[in-house]
Amino acid sequence: MKNVFTTLVVFTTTITGLFAQLPEPGFIIDEHTAIVITDPQNDFLSPDGVAWGAVGQSVQENNTIENLETIFKLGEEHNIPVFVSPHYYYEHDHVWKFEGVLEKLMHNITMFDRGDQLNVEGFEGSGADWLPRYKKYINKDRVVVTSPHKVFGSESNDLALQLRKQKIDKVILAGMSGNLCAESHMRELVENGFEVAVVGDATASAKLPGLDGDQAAQTNYKMISSKVYTTQELVGELKMHKK
């Protein structure tokens, strides 16, 4: 019996050790790599945005606003294609017959609201608009703005199609919100055969009593993506590629 117990302890310790040391698949940035940024919009990233009360602490702790700008700059400097996946709600989206918890919340607080697909009246400077400091990067022909996703993931927009049409099979992912749209995009892209790296400090998530969305997101990035960078690690990696 003692031998059985000893064997069990050794086996359990070995398995625990294996899981404690997750493998590093690695991520090679090449000509088939693109940057994908989710929801770089006022409602998430501006102190005046309707979600700032939930995500603002994480945005400030991660230095998300500045880190996202660095990633936009890296795209230009290293000629990496950039795709932006926005979140918009039109008037017809407000007649849905059922919603999840955060869908309900977003609709209640008029998050990302626009009139309709062709109506841009009142859009400039609204919560659905880009954070002003990003406009000089996004409003260029080299950046692809996809159709909007409607819940969290890219299943409901044309991101995968746009990537495939440019023969992209690797994605460096960043944006808002970390544990919802960014994480859902990561999962969907992985399921669709893309190799995905995430810039963890270029995301941020809601922090609510008893709930830490950022901690949840960072855990899942580490377990699902091929690599998790910090912004400065990505800067260093691309400098090495430039040599």
C-alpha positions as CSV (number, residue, x, y, z in Angstrom):
1,M,0.0,0.0,0.0
2,K,2.9,2.3,0.8
3,N,4.4,1.7,-2.6
4,V,1.1,2.5,-4.3
5,F,0.8,5.8,-2.3
6,T,4.4,6.7,-3.2
7,T,3.8,6.0,-6.9
8,L,0.7,8.1,-6.8
9,V,2.5,11.1,-5.2
10,V,5.3,10.9,-7.7
11,F,2.8,10.6,-10.7
12,T,0.8,13.6,-9.4
13,T,3.9,15.7,-8.8
14,T,5.2,14.9,-12.3
15,I,1.9,15.8,-14.0
16,T,1.6,19.0,-12.0
17,G,5.2,19.9,-13.0
18,L,4.4,19.3,-16.7
19,F,1.4,21.6,-16.6
20,A,3.3,24.3,-14.6
21,Q,5.8,24.5,-17.5
22,L,3.6,25.2,-20.5
23,P,5.4,24.9,-23.9
24,E,6.4,27.9,-26.0
25,P,5.3,27.2,-29.5
26,G,6.9,30.4,-30.7
27,F,5.7,32.9,-33.4
28,I,7.7,33.9,-36.4
29,I,6.7,37.2,-38.0
30,D,6.9,37.0,-41.7
31,E,5.3,38.4,-44.9
32,H,2.1,36.5,-44.1
33,T,1.6,38.3,-40.8
34,A,-1.0,41.0,-40.0
35,I,-1.9,43.1,-37.0
36,V,-5.6,42.9,-35.9
37,I,-7.0,45.5,-33.5
38,T,-10.4,45.1,-32.0
39,D,-12.6,48.0,-30.9
40,P,-10.2,51.0,-30.7
41,Q,-13.2,53.2,-29.9
42,N,-14.2,56.0,-27.6
43,D,-16.7,54.0,-25.5
44,F,-13.9,51.7,-24.3
45,L,-10.8,54.0,-24.4
46,S,-12.0,57.5,-23.6
47,P,-12.7,58.6,-20.0
48,D,-15.9,59.9,-21.4
49,G,-16.9,56.5,-22.9
50,V,-19.8,54.7,-21.4
51,A,-17.6,51.6,-20.4
52,W,-14.8,53.6,-18.8
53,G,-16.1,53.0,-15.3
54,A,-15.7,49.3,-15.9
55,V,-12.5,49.1,-18.0
56,G,-10.7,52.4,-17.1
57,Q,-8.6,50.9,-14.2
58,S,-7.3,48.1,-16.5
59,V,-6.7,50.5,-19.4
60,Q,-4.5,52.7,-17.1
61,E,-2.7,49.8,-15.4
62,N,-1.8,48.2,-18.8
63,N,-1.0,51.5,-20.5
64,T,-3.3,50.3,-23.2
65,I,-3.9,53.5,-25.0
66,E,-0.3,54.2,-25.5
67,N,0.6,50.6,-26.3
68,L,-2.1,50.4,-29.0
69,E,-0.7,53.6,-30.6
70,T,2.8,52.0,-30.6
71,I,1.3,49.0,-32.4
72,F,-0.3,51.2,-35.0
73,K,3.1,52.8,-35.5
74,L,4.8,49.5,-35.8
75,G,2.5,48.5,-38.6
76,E,3.5,51.5,-40.6
77,E,7.2,51.3,-39.8
78,H,7.5,47.6,-40.7
79,N,4.9,47.6,-43.4
80,I,2.7,45.0,-41.6
81,P,-0.9,45.0,-42.8
82,V,-3.3,46.3,-40.2
83,F,-7.0,45.2,-39.9
84,V,-9.4,46.9,-37.5
85,S,-12.5,45.0,-36.3
86,P,-15.0,47.5,-35.0
87,H,-18.1,47.1,-32.9
88,Y,-21.2,48.9,-34.0
89,Y,-24.9,48.6,-33.1
90,Y,-27.5,50.0,-35.5
91,E,-31.1,50.7,-34.7
92,H,-32.3,47.3,-36.0
93,D,-29.9,45.6,-33.5
94,H,-32.0,47.1,-30.6
95,V,-35.0,44.9,-31.5
96,W,-33.2,41.6,-30.8
97,K,-35.5,39.2,-28.9
98,F,-32.9,37.9,-26.5
99,E,-29.4,38.9,-25.3
100,G,-26.6,37.7,-23.0
101,V,-25.7,39.7,-19.9
102,L,-23.2,42.0,-21.5
103,E,-25.1,42.4,-24.8
104,K,-28.0,43.6,-22.6
105,L,-25.7,46.0,-20.8
106,M,-24.2,47.4,-24.0
107,H,-27.6,48.0,-25.4
108,N,-28.9,49.6,-22.2
109,I,-26.0,52.1,-22.1
110,T,-26.2,52.8,-25.9
111,M,-22.6,51.5,-26.4
112,F,-21.3,51.8,-29.9
113,D,-24.6,53.0,-31.2
114,R,-25.0,54.3,-34.8
115,G,-28.1,55.0,-36.8
116,D,-27.6,52.5,-39.6
117,Q,-24.9,51.2,-42.0
118,L,-25.1,54.2,-44.3
119,N,-25.9,56.9,-41.7
120,V,-22.9,58.7,-40.3
121,E,-24.9,61.6,-38.8
122,G,-23.6,62.2,-35.3
123,F,-20.9,59.6,-35.6
124,E,-17.9,61.9,-35.4
125,G,-16.8,62.1,-31.8
126,S,-19.4,59.6,-30.6
127,G,-18.7,56.6,-28.5
128,A,-18.6,54.4,-31.6
129,D,-15.9,56.6,-33.2
130,W,-12.2,55.9,-33.1
131,L,-10.2,57.3,-30.2
132,P,-9.0,60.6,-31.8
133,R,-5.3,59.8,-31.4
134,Y,-5.7,56.7,-33.6
135,K,-7.5,58.3,-36.5
136,K,-4.3,59.4,-38.3
137,Y,-3.3,55.7,-38.5
138,I,-6.7,54.1,-39.2
139,N,-7.8,56.6,-41.9
140,K,-5.3,55.4,-44.4
141,D,-5.7,53.2,-47.4
142,R,-3.3,50.6,-46.0
143,V,-5.6,49.9,-43.1
144,V,-8.6,47.5,-43.6
145,V,-11.6,48.3,-41.5
146,T,-13.8,45.1,-41.5
147,S,-17.5,44.9,-41.2
148,P,-18.6,45.2,-37.5
149,H,-18.7,42.2,-35.2
150,K,-22.0,42.2,-33.3
151,V,-21.4,40.2,-30.1
152,F,-17.8,39.5,-29.2
153,G,-16.1,37.3,-31.8
154,S,-15.3,37.7,-35.5
155,E,-17.8,35.0,-36.5
156,S,-20.3,37.7,-37.4
157,N,-18.0,39.8,-39.6
158,D,-15.7,39.5,-42.6
159,L,-12.3,39.6,-40.8
160,A,-11.3,36.0,-41.8
161,L,-12.3,36.6,-45.4
162,Q,-10.3,39.9,-45.6
163,L,-7.2,38.2,-44.0
164,R,-7.4,35.2,-46.3
165,K,-7.8,37.4,-49.4
166,Q,-4.5,39.0,-48.6
167,K,-2.9,35.5,-47.9
168,I,-2.5,36.2,-44.2
169,D,-2.2,33.2,-42.0
170,K,-0.6,34.8,-38.9
171,V,-2.1,37.5,-36.7
172,I,-0.7,39.7,-34.0
173,L,-3.8,40.6,-31.9
174,A,-4.5,43.5,-29.6
175,G,-7.4,45.8,-28.6
176,M,-10.5,45.9,-26.5
177,S,-11.9,44.5,-24.5
178,G,-9.4,41.9,-23.5
179,N,-11.6,39.1,-22.1
180,L,-14.5,39.6,-24.5
181,C,-13.9,40.8,-28.0
182,A,-10.1,40.4,-28.2
183,E,-10.3,37.0,-26.6
184,S,-13.2,35.9,-28.7
185,H,-11.4,37.0,-31.8
186,M,-8.3,35.0,-30.7
187,R,-10.4,31.9,-30.2
188,E,-12.2,32.2,-33.5
189,L,-9.0,32.9,-35.5
190,V,-7.3,29.9,-33.9
191,E,-10.3,27.7,-34.7
192,N,-10.1,28.9,-38.3
193,G,-6.5,27.8,-38.7
194,F,-4.7,31.1,-38.1
195,E,-1.5,31.3,-36.0
196,V,-2.2,33.9,-33.3
197,A,0.0,36.0,-31.0
198,V,-1.5,38.4,-28.5
199,V,0.0,41.7,-27.2
200,G,-1.3,41.3,-23.6
201,D,-0.6,44.8,-22.4
202,A,-2.3,46.3,-25.5
203,T,-5.6,45.0,-24.2
204,A,-7.7,45.8,-21.1
205,S,-10.8,44.4,-19.5
206,A,-13.5,45.1,-17.0
207,K,-12.7,45.0,-13.3
208,L,-15.9,44.7,-11.2
209,P,-16.5,43.5,-7.6
210,G,-15.3,39.9,-7.4
211,L,-14.5,39.8,-11.2
212,D,-11.2,40.5,-12.9
213,G,-11.6,40.4,-16.6
214,D,-8.0,41.2,-17.3
215,Q,-6.7,38.3,-15.2
216,A,-9.1,36.0,-17.0
217,A,-8.0,37.3,-20.4
218,Q,-4.2,37.1,-19.7
219,T,-4.6,33.5,-18.5
220,N,-6.5,32.4,-21.7
221,Y,-4.1,34.3,-24.0
222,K,-1.2,32.3,-22.4
223,M,-3.1,29.0,-22.8
224,I,-4.5,29.4,-26.3
225,S,-2.3,31.6,-28.4
226,S,1.1,30.7,-29.8
227,K,2.8,33.6,-28.0
228,V,2.0,36.5,-25.7
229,Y,4.1,39.6,-26.2
230,T,4.4,42.8,-24.2
231,T,4.4,45.8,-26.4
232,Q,8.1,46.4,-25.7
233,E,8.9,42.7,-26.5
234,L,7.1,43.2,-29.9
235,V,9.1,46.4,-30.5
236,G,12.3,44.5,-29.9
237,E,11.3,41.5,-32.0
238,L,10.5,43.7,-35.0
239,K,13.8,45.6,-34.6
240,M,15.6,42.3,-34.8
241,H,13.7,41.5,-38.0
242,K,14.7,44.8,-39.5
243,K,18.4,44.2,-39.2
